[in-house]
Amino acid sequence: MGGYAMYAGLRSMIRPRPEPAPGEPRVYGKHVYGNLYDCRVELLRDEEALRKIVIEAAEKGNMTLLDIKSWKIGEGVSVVAIILESHITIHTWPEYAFATVDVYSCGRHTDPEAAFRHIVDALEPKRIEMGSADRSLE
């Protein structure tokens, strides 16, 4: 099956989303992000440890982990976790004892702040700059 026939077959499987309750957004989205300064340098270089931290963060945030990828880039590491509800990322620069973290979720049942706090606790920065954004659609 190709082209239009395949599209029509997939389209018949798609169900409309339920209408939100009065006062609830049509799309829920919460993004928590930050810069972490003076972190534990040995962890910022450790790809496996960072992957484990992200997996634990997804669990702490009540998120459904679909996939996780990581790359060693120079001294640093980038970890990207795809969660059913969106994503979690860590990017590190051990030479500066610095990391950036993003936790974004579209699931009302999730707690992206708890996931973010878990990562912060694990990396033990001396200073953090944290922000959050409501990315919901009313």
C-alpha positions in Angstrom: 0.0 0.0 0.0 1.5 3.4 -0.9 0.7 7.0 -1.3 -2.9 8.1 -0.6 -4.1 4.6 0.3 -1.6 4.3 3.1 -2.4 7.9 4.3 -6.1 7.1 4.3 -5.5 3.9 6.3 -3.5 5.8 8.9 -6.0 8.6 9.0 -8.8 6.1 9.9 -6.8 5.1 13.0 -6.4 8.6 14.3 -9.0 9.5 16.9 -9.9 13.1 17.8 -8.6 14.3 21.2 -11.2 14.8 23.9 -12.2 18.4 24.6 -10.5 19.8 27.7 -12.5 20.5 30.8 -13.6 24.1 31.2 -10.7 26.3 32.2 -8.1 23.7 31.1 -5.7 24.3 28.3 -6.2 22.5 25.0 -2.5 21.6 25.0 -0.5 21.4 28.3 3.2 22.1 28.2 5.7 22.9 30.9 9.4 23.5 30.1 12.0 23.7 32.9 15.6 24.6 31.9 18.8 25.8 33.4 22.5 26.4 33.4 24.5 24.6 36.0 27.9 26.1 37.0 30.8 24.5 38.9 29.5 20.9 38.5 31.3 17.7 39.4 33.7 17.6 36.5 34.1 13.8 36.5 30.4 13.3 36.0 30.3 15.8 33.1 32.7 13.5 31.2 31.0 10.2 32.1 28.5 9.3 29.3 27.1 6.2 31.1 26.6 8.1 34.4 24.8 10.9 32.6 22.5 8.4 30.7 21.6 6.8 34.1 20.9 10.2 35.6 18.5 11.1 32.7 16.7 7.7 33.0 16.3 8.3 36.7 15.1 11.8 36.1 12.4 10.5 33.7 11.2 8.1 36.5 11.2 10.9 39.1 9.2 13.1 36.8 6.6 10.3 36.1 7.6 10.3 32.4 7.5 7.5 29.8 11.0 7.0 28.4 10.9 6.0 24.7 14.5 6.2 23.7 17.8 7.7 24.9 20.9 8.6 22.8 24.2 10.1 23.8 27.3 11.4 22.2 30.8 12.1 23.4 31.8 15.5 22.0 35.3 16.5 22.8 35.5 16.3 26.6 31.8 16.8 27.0 28.7 14.7 26.5 25.2 15.3 25.1 22.4 13.1 26.2 18.9 13.3 24.6 16.0 11.3 26.0 12.8 11.2 24.0 9.9 10.7 26.4 6.3 10.1 25.3 5.5 13.5 26.7 8.5 15.3 24.9 12.2 15.3 25.9 15.0 15.7 28.5 18.5 16.9 27.5 21.8 17.4 29.2 24.8 19.0 27.4 28.1 19.3 29.2 31.4 21.2 29.0 33.7 19.6 31.6 36.5 22.0 30.7 34.3 24.8 32.2 32.5 22.6 34.8 29.3 23.7 33.0 26.1 21.9 31.9 22.8 22.9 30.4 19.6 21.0 31.1 16.2 21.0 29.5 13.1 19.1 30.6 10.0 19.6 28.6 6.7 17.8 29.1 3.3 17.9 27.5 1.8 15.5 30.1 -0.4 16.8 32.9 0.5 13.7 35.0 4.3 14.5 34.9 6.5 16.6 37.1 9.3 18.2 35.0 10.5 20.2 38.0 11.2 16.9 39.9 13.1 15.6 36.9 15.1 18.8 36.7 15.9 18.7 40.4 17.1 15.1 40.2 19.6 16.1 37.5 20.7 19.2 39.5 21.1 17.0 42.7 23.2 14.5 40.8 25.6 17.0 39.1 26.0 19.0 42.4 26.5 22.5 40.8 27.6 25.3 43.1 25.3 27.7 41.2 22.3 27.3 39.0 20.2 29.6 36.8 16.8 28.0 36.4 13.9 29.1 34.3 10.5 27.7 33.3 8.0 28.4 30.6 4.3 27.6 30.3 4.0 26.3 26.7 0.3 25.4 26.9 -2.3 26.4 24.4 -5.4 27.8 25.9 
